[in-house]
Amino acid sequence: MISAVIITGPGFQDEEVIYPYYRLLEEEYEVDIATKDGAVVYGKYGVPARATMSVAELAVSKFDLVVLPGGFEAPDRVRLLPEVLDFIRGMDEQKKLIAAICHGPWIMISAGITKGRKMTAFWSIEADVRNSGADYQHKVPVVIDGNIITSPHYNDNGIFMKTVIDYIKKQGK
């Protein structure tokens, strides 16, 4: 069974947690939600994300893919957590799928895995993406670079998640 984790925090963009969560479940993947202390966190519009684990429990060996949702507040908090950054670096080292949308790429930037990669993100963090050494792609709904998939906005949730699922299927899982 495919195992996925969505890592988020308070103030997440509701659509960028809820849609991926249910889309992954629809594919019959095992889906965890990790937060700082394993606590329930709330999105910008009050939708709860009920954590199934703490970020301290993250282990690369447990997961095939990670989703990093946006909303500027949540990723800004999550990228301060050393356990998350170590986990993201480990996922990248093992070439496991890292999918980020909106401000989610901030976490990848803080983990130091974006240099030389093609990626997109919400337009307001273009400078951050470029300053990290990545090649920012404009006005595209999704970018694939190796084991990294990025998307700029929840309006692109459909193509973002289709790309994530197609990627996993092509891996033969």
TORPA-4810 file (N, C-alpha, C, O; in nm, 3 decimals):
<nodes>
NODE_1_0.083_-0.118_0.000_0.000_0.000_0.000_0.088_0.125_0.000_0.191_0.129_0.067_M
NODE_2_0.047_0.225_-0.075_0.119_0.352_-0.082_0.091_0.429_0.046_-0.023_0.436_0.093_I
NODE_3_0.195_0.486_0.102_0.183_0.561_0.226_0.224_0.706_0.203_0.334_0.734_0.154_S
NODE_4_0.134_0.798_0.238_0.157_0.941_0.218_0.144_1.015_0.351_0.074_0.971_0.441_A
NODE_5_0.214_1.128_0.360_0.199_1.215_0.476_0.182_1.359_0.427_0.252_1.404_0.337_V
NODE_6_0.089_1.428_0.488_0.069_1.570_0.465_0.121_1.639_0.591_0.075_1.610_0.702_I
NODE_7_0.216_1.730_0.574_0.273_1.801_0.689_0.220_1.944_0.686_0.235_2.016_0.587_I
NODE_8_0.159_1.985_0.797_0.101_2.118_0.801_0.104_2.177_0.941_0.150_2.114_1.036_T
NODE_9_0.052_2.298_0.951_0.046_2.368_1.078_-0.070_2.465_1.079_-0.147_2.470_0.983_G
NODE_10_-0.084_2.542_1.186_-0.194_2.637_1.196_-0.193_2.738_1.081_-0.087_2.784_1.037_P
NODE_11_-0.312_2.771_1.033_-0.324_2.870_0.926_-0.301_2.816_0.787_-0.272_2.892_0.695_G
NODE_12_-0.314_2.683_0.769_-0.296_2.626_0.635_-0.407_2.671_0.540_-0.514_2.713_0.584_F
NODE_13_-0.379_2.663_0.412_-0.481_2.692_0.311_-0.572_2.570_0.306_-0.530_2.462_0.263_Q
NODE_14_-0.695_2.586_0.350_-0.787_2.474_0.368_-0.795_2.382_0.246_-0.788_2.260_0.260_D
NODE_15_-0.809_2.440_0.128_-0.823_2.360_0.006_-0.699_2.277_-0.025_-0.709_2.174_-0.093_E
NODE_16_-0.583_2.319_0.023_-0.458_2.251_-0.010_-0.425_2.136_0.086_-0.328_2.064_0.065_E
NODE_17_-0.505_2.121_0.188_-0.495_2.004_0.276_-0.611_1.910_0.248_-0.591_1.790_0.229_V
NODE_18_-0.731_1.964_0.244_-0.851_1.881_0.232_-0.857_1.808_0.098_-0.880_1.687_0.094_I
NODE_19_-0.836_1.879_-0.013_-0.845_1.812_-0.144_-0.739_1.703_-0.159_-0.774_1.590_-0.194_Y
NODE_20_-0.610_1.731_-0.134_-0.512_1.623_-0.144_-0.541_1.506_-0.051_-0.523_1.390_-0.089_P
NODE_21_-0.585_1.535_0.070_-0.615_1.429_0.167_-0.719_1.332_0.110_-0.696_1.211_0.106_Y
NODE_22_-0.831_1.385_0.065_-0.936_1.297_0.016_-0.902_1.236_-0.120_-0.946_1.125_-0.151_Y
NODE_23_-0.826_1.305_-0.200_-0.785_1.249_-0.330_-0.691_1.130_-0.311_-0.701_1.031_-0.382_R
NODE_24_-0.601_1.141_-0.214_-0.511_1.029_-0.185_-0.588_0.911_-0.125_-0.561_0.796_-0.158_L
NODE_25_-0.683_0.940_-0.038_-0.767_0.833_0.017_-0.846_0.764_-0.094_-0.864_0.642_-0.092_L
NODE_26_-0.893_0.842_-0.190_-0.968_0.787_-0.302_-0.886_0.684_-0.379_-0.940_0.589_-0.435_E
NODE_27_-0.755_0.705_-0.383_-0.664_0.611_-0.449_-0.630_0.492_-0.360_-0.554_0.403_-0.399_E
NODE_28_-0.688_0.491_-0.240_-0.665_0.386_-0.140_-0.524_0.388_-0.083_-0.469_0.285_-0.045_E
NODE_29_-0.464_0.508_-0.079_-0.336_0.526_-0.013_-0.362_0.537_0.137_-0.470_0.578_0.180_Y
NODE_30_-0.262_0.501_0.215_-0.265_0.526_0.358_-0.217_0.670_0.376_-0.109_0.705_0.328_E
NODE_31_-0.296_0.754_0.444_-0.263_0.896_0.454_-0.255_0.940_0.600_-0.350_0.923_0.677_V
NODE_32_-0.141_0.996_0.637_-0.123_1.055_0.769_-0.117_1.207_0.756_-0.083_1.261_0.650_D
NODE_33_-0.152_1.272_0.864_-0.134_1.417_0.874_-0.042_1.441_0.993_-0.072_1.399_1.105_I
NODE_34_0.070_1.508_0.968_0.167_1.536_1.074_0.166_1.685_1.108_0.169_1.771_1.020_A
NODE_35_0.162_1.714_1.238_0.171_1.851_1.287_0.275_1.856_1.398_0.325_1.752_1.443_T
NODE_36_0.308_1.976_1.440_0.417_1.994_1.536_0.408_1.900_1.656_0.504_1.828_1.685_K
NODE_37_0.298_1.899_1.725_0.285_1.815_1.843_0.178_1.707_1.826_0.130_1.651_1.925_D
NODE_38_0.142_1.679_1.702_0.035_1.584_1.678_-0.101_1.641_1.714_-0.198_1.567_1.732_G
NODE_39_-0.108_1.773_1.723_-0.231_1.841_1.763_-0.317_1.873_1.642_-0.267_1.885_1.530_A
NODE_40_-0.446_1.888_1.664_-0.537_1.937_1.561_-0.497_2.082_1.532_-0.473_2.160_1.623_V
NODE_41_-0.488_2.116_1.403_-0.462_2.253_1.362_-0.576_2.297_1.271_-0.646_2.215_1.212_V
NODE_42_-0.593_2.429_1.260_-0.705_2.482_1.183_-0.656_2.566_1.067_-0.557_2.639_1.077_Y
NODE_43_-0.727_2.553_0.955_-0.695_2.629_0.836_-0.741_2.774_0.846_-0.803_2.815_0.944_G
NODE_44_-0.709_2.849_0.742_-0.746_2.990_0.737_-0.895_3.011_0.754_-0.938_3.113_0.809_K
NODE_45_-0.975_2.916_0.706_-1.120_2.930_0.710_-1.183_2.842_0.818_-1.304_2.821_0.818_Y
NODE_46_-1.101_2.790_0.909_-1.151_2.717_1.024_-1.166_2.568_1.007_-1.214_2.501_1.099_G
NODE_47_-1.127_2.513_0.893_-1.135_2.368_0.873_-1.027_2.300_0.958_-0.911_2.339_0.952_V
NODE_48_-1.064_2.199_1.036_-0.963_2.130_1.116_-0.887_2.025_1.036_-0.944_1.956_0.951_P
NODE_49_-0.759_2.014_1.064_-0.679_1.902_1.015_-0.644_1.821_1.138_-0.565_1.864_1.222_A
NODE_50_-0.702_1.704_1.148_-0.680_1.619_1.265_-0.555_1.535_1.244_-0.553_1.441_1.164_R
NODE_51_-0.452_1.569_1.315_-0.324_1.501_1.301_-0.335_1.355_1.343_-0.407_1.321_1.437_A
NODE_52_-0.261_1.272_1.273_-0.248_1.131_1.310_-0.112_1.104_1.372_-0.086_0.996_1.424_T
NODE_53_-0.024_1.206_1.365_0.111_1.189_1.419_0.178_1.324_1.442_0.135_1.426_1.389_M
NODE_54_0.282_1.322_1.521_0.366_1.439_1.544_0.479_1.437_1.441_0.517_1.331_1.392_S
NODE_55_0.531_1.554_1.409_0.645_1.558_1.317_0.767_1.485_1.374_0.856_1.445_1.299_V
NODE_56_0.771_1.469_1.505_0.881_1.395_1.568_0.881_1.247_1.527_0.983_1.179_1.538_A
NODE_57_0.766_1.199_1.481_0.752_1.058_1.440_0.780_1.035_1.292_0.775_0.921_1.246_E
NODE_58_0.809_1.140_1.217_0.834_1.124_1.074_0.956_1.036_1.050_1.060_1.054_1.113_L
NODE_59_0.942_0.941_0.958_1.053_0.854_0.919_1.043_0.827_0.770_0.938_0.784_0.721_A
NODE_60_1.149_0.853_0.699_1.150_0.834_0.554_1.108_0.692_0.517_1.039_0.673_0.416_V
NODE_61_1.148_0.595_0.595_1.117_0.455_0.564_0.966_0.426_0.567_0.923_0.326_0.508_S
NODE_62_0.888_0.509_0.632_0.744_0.487_0.644_0.663_0.539_0.525_0.548_0.499_0.507_K
NODE_63_0.721_0.629_0.443_0.640_0.700_0.345_0.695_0.692_0.202_0.816_0.688_0.179_F
NODE_64_0.601_0.690_0.107_0.634_0.695_-0.035_0.631_0.837_-0.088_0.698_0.870_-0.185_D
NODE_65_0.551_0.922_-0.022_0.539_1.060_-0.068_0.498_1.152_0.046_0.438_1.109_0.144_L
NODE_66_0.532_1.279_0.030_0.494_1.383_0.124_0.429_1.496_0.046_0.474_1.531_-0.063_V
NODE_67_0.323_1.553_0.103_0.257_1.671_0.046_0.279_1.786_0.143_0.255_1.775_0.263_V
NODE_68_0.326_1.899_0.088_0.350_2.020_0.166_0.253_2.128_0.119_0.280_2.197_0.020_L
NODE_69_0.141_2.143_0.188_0.043_2.244_0.147_0.086_2.385_0.185_0.179_2.405_0.263_P
NODE_70_0.016_2.481_0.127_0.049_2.620_0.152_-0.047_2.689_0.247_-0.096_2.632_0.344_G
NODE_71_-0.072_2.815_0.213_-0.126_2.911_0.305_0.000_2.966_0.368_0.076_2.889_0.428_G
NODE_72_0.027_3.093_0.358_0.160_3.141_0.398_0.194_3.113_0.544_0.311_3.095_0.576_F
NODE_73_0.095_3.109_0.631_0.123_3.094_0.775_0.176_2.955_0.810_0.277_2.943_0.880_E
NODE_74_0.109_2.850_0.763_0.148_2.713_0.800_0.289_2.677_0.754_0.370_2.632_0.836_A
NODE_75_0.323_2.695_0.626_0.459_2.659_0.585_0.567_2.741_0.655_0.677_2.692_0.680_P
NODE_76_0.535_2.867_0.686_0.632_2.950_0.756_0.660_2.894_0.895_0.773_2.904_0.944_D
NODE_77_0.559_2.836_0.959_0.578_2.773_1.090_0.648_2.638_1.076_0.739_2.606_1.152_R
NODE_78_0.605_2.560_0.977_0.657_2.424_0.960_0.806_2.425_0.924_0.880_2.337_0.967_V
NODE_79_0.849_2.523_0.847_0.990_2.525_0.805_1.086_2.557_0.918_1.207_2.554_0.899_R
NODE_80_1.032_2.589_1.035_1.115_2.614_1.153_1.141_2.487_1.233_1.215_2.490_1.332_L
NODE_81_1.081_2.376_1.193_1.090_2.251_1.268_1.203_2.163_1.213_1.192_2.112_1.101_L
NODE_82_1.311_2.144_1.288_1.425_2.065_1.239_1.387_1.924_1.196_1.444_1.871_1.100_P
NODE_83_1.290_1.862_1.266_1.248_1.726_1.230_1.191_1.721_1.089_1.214_1.625_1.015_E
NODE_84_1.118_1.825_1.053_1.058_1.830_0.919_1.167_1.849_0.815_1.168_1.781_0.712_V
NODE_85_1.259_1.940_0.840_1.366_1.966_0.743_1.452_1.842_0.722_1.490_1.811_0.609_L
NODE_86_1.483_1.771_0.830_1.559_1.645_0.817_1.481_1.543_0.735_1.537_1.475_0.650_D
NODE_87_1.351_1.533_0.761_1.266_1.440_0.688_1.262_1.474_0.539_1.273_1.385_0.455_F
NODE_88_1.247_1.600_0.506_1.242_1.642_0.365_1.375_1.613_0.297_1.377_1.567_0.183_I
NODE_89_1.486_1.641_0.364_1.618_1.609_0.306_1.631_1.458_0.283_1.683_1.416_0.180_R
NODE_90_1.584_1.379_0.377_1.590_1.233_0.363_1.502_1.183_0.250_1.542_1.094_0.175_G
NODE_91_1.383_1.240_0.236_1.296_1.201_0.124_1.364_1.233_-0.009_1.358_1.154_-0.103_M
NODE_92_1.428_1.348_-0.016_1.496_1.386_-0.139_1.616_1.295_-0.167_1.636_1.253_-0.280_D
NODE_93_1.693_1.265_-0.064_1.809_1.176_-0.082_1.768_1.040_-0.134_1.839_0.979_-0.213_E
NODE_94_1.652_0.991_-0.090_1.603_0.861_-0.135_1.514_0.872_-0.260_1.453_0.774_-0.302_Q
NODE_95_1.508_0.991_-0.316_1.431_1.016_-0.440_1.283_0.981_-0.425_1.219_0.936_-0.520_K
NODE_96_1.231_1.001_-0.304_1.088_0.981_-0.281_1.017_1.110_-0.315_1.075_1.218_-0.307_K
NODE_97_0.892_1.099_-0.353_0.816_1.213_-0.403_0.791_1.319_-0.295_0.743_1.289_-0.186_L
NODE_98_0.825_1.443_-0.331_0.796_1.560_-0.249_0.708_1.649_-0.335_0.752_1.699_-0.439_I
NODE_99_0.583_1.671_-0.292_0.488_1.752_-0.367_0.451_1.874_-0.282_0.407_1.860_-0.168_A
NODE_100_0.468_1.992_-0.339_0.441_2.115_-0.263_0.357_2.211_-0.348_0.376_2.221_-0.469_A
NODE_101_0.266_2.280_-0.282_0.178_2.374_-0.350_0.178_2.507_-0.277_0.192_2.513_-0.155_I
NODE_102_0.162_2.613_-0.354_0.147_2.749_-0.301_0.275_2.792_-0.228_0.379_2.805_-0.291_C
NODE_103_0.267_2.814_-0.096_0.384_2.851_-0.015_0.457_2.728_0.040_0.559_2.742_0.108_H
NODE_104_0.407_2.607_0.011_0.471_2.484_0.057_0.618_2.474_0.019_0.697_2.419_0.097_G
NODE_105_0.659_2.525_-0.099_0.801_2.517_-0.135_0.895_2.588_-0.037_1.015_2.561_-0.038_P
NODE_106_0.843_2.677_0.046_0.927_2.739_0.149_0.994_2.631_0.234_1.110_2.646_0.273_W
NODE_107_0.923_2.524_0.263_0.977_2.416_0.346_1.094_2.349_0.274_1.196_2.319_0.336_I
NODE_108_1.080_2.327_0.145_1.187_2.268_0.065_1.308_2.362_0.059_1.422_2.317_0.065_M
NODE_109_1.281_2.491_0.046_1.389_2.590_0.044_1.467_2.584_0.176_1.590_2.579_0.176_I
NODE_110_1.393_2.583_0.288_1.459_2.578_0.418_1.535_2.447_0.440_1.633_2.443_0.514_S
NODE_111_1.489_2.340_0.375_1.560_2.212_0.383_1.684_2.208_0.293_1.765_2.117_0.303_A
NODE_112_1.698_2.309_0.206_1.818_2.318_0.122_1.820_2.223_0.004_1.927_2.180_-0.039_G
NODE_113_1.702_2.188_-0.050_1.699_2.089_-0.159_1.657_2.148_-0.294_1.631_2.073_-0.388_I
NODE_114_1.650_2.280_-0.306_1.594_2.340_-0.428_1.697_2.389_-0.530_1.661_2.416_-0.645_T
NODE_115_1.821_2.400_-0.491_1.923_2.454_-0.582_1.930_2.370_-0.710_1.943_2.248_-0.706_K
NODE_116_1.921_2.440_-0.824_1.931_2.375_-0.954_1.803_2.306_-1.000_1.800_2.245_-1.107_G
NODE_117_1.697_2.314_-0.920_1.571_2.248_-0.956_1.478_2.346_-1.027_1.482_2.466_-1.002_R
NODE_118_1.396_2.293_-1.115_1.288_2.371_-1.175_1.167_2.354_-1.086_1.133_2.243_-1.046_K
NODE_119_1.102_2.466_-1.054_0.984_2.458_-0.968_0.898_2.583_-0.983_0.939_2.684_-1.040_M
NODE_120_0.777_2.572_-0.930_0.688_2.686_-0.925_0.636_2.697_-0.782_0.657_2.608_-0.700_T
NODE_121_0.568_2.807_-0.755_0.512_2.834_-0.623_0.420_2.954_-0.639_0.409_3.011_-0.748_A
NODE_122_0.354_2.993_-0.531_0.273_3.114_-0.535_0.364_3.230_-0.573_0.477_3.238_-0.527_F
NODE_123_0.313_3.319_-0.656_0.396_3.425_-0.716_0.468_3.511_-0.612_0.575_3.564_-0.641_W
NODE_124_0.412_3.527_-0.492_0.473_3.615_-0.393_0.604_3.560_-0.337_0.680_3.634_-0.275_S
NODE_125_0.632_3.430_-0.358_0.760_3.376_-0.308_0.855_3.345_-0.424_0.951_3.270_-0.407_I
NODE_126_0.829_3.403_-0.540_0.920_3.384_-0.654_1.063_3.421_-0.618_1.157_3.348_-0.650_E
NODE_127_1.081_3.535_-0.550_1.217_3.578_-0.513_1.283_3.476_-0.421_1.403_3.450_-0.433_A
NODE_128_1.207_3.418_-0.328_1.262_3.317_-0.238_1.306_3.194_-0.316_1.413_3.137_-0.290_D
NODE_129_1.223_3.153_-0.410_1.256_3.036_-0.493_1.383_3.063_-0.573_1.475_2.981_-0.575_V
NODE_130_1.389_3.178_-0.639_1.508_3.213_-0.718_1.632_3.226_-0.630_1.740_3.179_-0.666_R
NODE_131_1.617_3.291_-0.514_1.731_3.310_-0.425_1.782_3.179_-0.367_1.896_3.172_-0.320_N
NODE_132_1.700_3.075_-0.369_1.744_2.943_-0.322_1.823_2.868_-0.429_1.875_2.759_-0.404_S
NODE_133_1.832_2.928_-0.548_1.906_2.864_-0.657_1.819_2.783_-0.750_1.869_2.714_-0.839_G
NODE_134_1.687_2.790_-0.731_1.595_2.716_-0.818_1.559_2.801_-0.939_1.572_2.924_-0.938_A
NODE_135_1.513_2.734_-1.043_1.467_2.797_-1.166_1.315_2.809_-1.157_1.243_2.713_-1.181_D
NODE_136_1.267_2.929_-1.123_1.124_2.953_-1.105_1.053_2.952_-1.240_1.092_3.021_-1.333_Y
NODE_137_0.948_2.872_-1.248_0.870_2.859_-1.371_0.741_2.941_-1.356_0.664_2.920_-1.263_Q
NODE_138_0.720_3.034_-1.448_0.606_3.125_-1.444_0.481_3.066_-1.508_0.488_2.991_-1.605_H
NODE_139_0.368_3.101_-1.452_0.237_3.079_-1.513_0.215_2.938_-1.567_0.161_2.919_-1.676_K
NODE_140_0.257_2.840_-1.489_0.232_2.700_-1.523_0.161_2.636_-1.405_0.190_2.671_-1.290_V
NODE_141_0.068_2.544_-1.428_-0.008_2.485_-1.317_0.068_2.379_-1.238_0.032_2.349_-1.124_P
NODE_142_0.171_2.322_-1.296_0.247_2.219_-1.227_0.384_2.204_-1.292_0.398_2.218_-1.413_V
NODE_143_0.485_2.176_-1.209_0.621_2.153_-1.259_0.672_2.024_-1.195_0.658_2.003_-1.074_V
NODE_144_0.730_1.938_-1.278_0.793_1.815_-1.230_0.943_1.827_-1.254_0.985_1.856_-1.366_I
NODE_145_1.022_1.806_-1.152_1.167_1.801_-1.166_1.217_1.685_-1.081_1.231_1.697_-0.960_D
NODE_146_1.242_1.574_-1.147_1.285_1.454_-1.073_1.175_1.410_-0.978_1.063_1.381_-1.020_G
NODE_147_1.208_1.404_-0.850_1.113_1.359_-0.748_1.037_1.474_-0.683_0.972_1.454_-0.580_N
NODE_148_1.044_1.592_-0.742_0.975_1.708_-0.687_0.865_1.754_-0.782_0.887_1.773_-0.901_I
NODE_149_0.745_1.772_-0.726_0.631_1.826_-0.801_0.585_1.950_-0.727_0.561_1.946_-0.606_I
NODE_150_0.573_2.062_-0.800_0.526_2.186_-0.739_0.412_2.246_-0.821_0.400_2.223_-0.941_T
NODE_151_0.329_2.322_-0.751_0.214_2.388_-0.812_0.192_2.521_-0.741_0.219_2.531_-0.622_S
NODE_152_0.142_2.624_-0.812_0.136_2.756_-0.751_0.012_2.791_-0.668_0.018_2.881_-0.585_P
NODE_153_-0.100_2.721_-0.689_-0.224_2.770_-0.627_-0.328_2.660_-0.618_-0.329_2.567_-0.698_H
NODE_154_-0.416_2.671_-0.519_-0.519_2.568_-0.504_-0.615_2.560_-0.622_-0.684_2.459_-0.638_Y
NODE_155_-0.621_2.663_-0.705_-0.699_2.652_-0.829_-0.645_2.542_-0.919_-0.714_2.493_-1.008_N
NODE_156_-0.520_2.502_-0.895_-0.454_2.397_-0.973_-0.457_2.262_-0.902_-0.387_2.170_-0.944_D
NODE_157_-0.536_2.248_-0.796_-0.541_2.123_-0.720_-0.565_2.001_-0.809_-0.501_1.897_-0.789_N
NODE_158_-0.655_2.012_-0.905_-0.687_1.897_-0.991_-0.565_1.844_-1.064_-0.533_1.726_-1.054_G
NODE_159_-0.497_1.931_-1.138_-0.380_1.888_-1.216_-0.264_1.853_-1.123_-0.186_1.763_-1.152_I
NODE_160_-0.252_1.923_-1.010_-0.147_1.894_-0.911_-0.161_1.751_-0.861_-0.065_1.674_-0.864_F
NODE_161_-0.280_1.715_-0.815_-0.298_1.581_-0.759_-0.299_1.474_-0.866_-0.254_1.362_-0.841_M
NODE_162_-0.348_1.504_-0.986_-0.339_1.408_-1.096_-0.193_1.377_-1.126_-0.156_1.262_-1.148_K
NODE_163_-0.109_1.479_-1.125_0.034_1.462_-1.152_0.100_1.380_-1.041_0.183_1.293_-1.070_T
NODE_164_0.064_1.407_-0.916_0.118_1.330_-0.803_0.083_1.182_-0.818_0.169_1.096_-0.805_V
NODE_165_-0.043_1.154_-0.844_-0.089_1.015_-0.855_-0.029_0.945_-0.977_0.010_0.829_-0.969_I
NODE_166_-0.021_1.016_-1.089_0.042_0.958_-1.209_0.188_0.927_-1.182_0.239_0.824_-1.227_D
NODE_167_0.258_1.014_-1.110_0.398_0.993_-1.077_0.415_0.862_-0.998_0.500_0.780_-1.030_Y
NODE_168_0.332_0.845_-0.896_0.340_0.723_-0.812_0.311_0.599_-0.898_0.378_0.497_-0.884_I
NODE_169_0.212_0.608_-0.983_0.178_0.492_-1.068_0.293_0.457_-1.161_0.319_0.339_-1.185_K
NODE_170_0.362_0.558_-1.214_0.476_0.533_-1.303_0.594_0.471_-1.228_0.680_0.408_-1.289_K
NODE_171_0.597_0.488_-1.098_0.701_0.426_-1.015_0.674_0.277_-0.995_0.755_0.205_-0.938_Q
NODE_172_0.557_0.232_-1.043_0.522_0.092_-1.031_0.468_0.053_-0.896_0.475_-0.063_-0.855_G
NODE_173_0.415_0.151_-0.826_0.362_0.123_-0.692_0.213_0.114_-0.695_0.150_0.091_-0.592_K
</nodes>
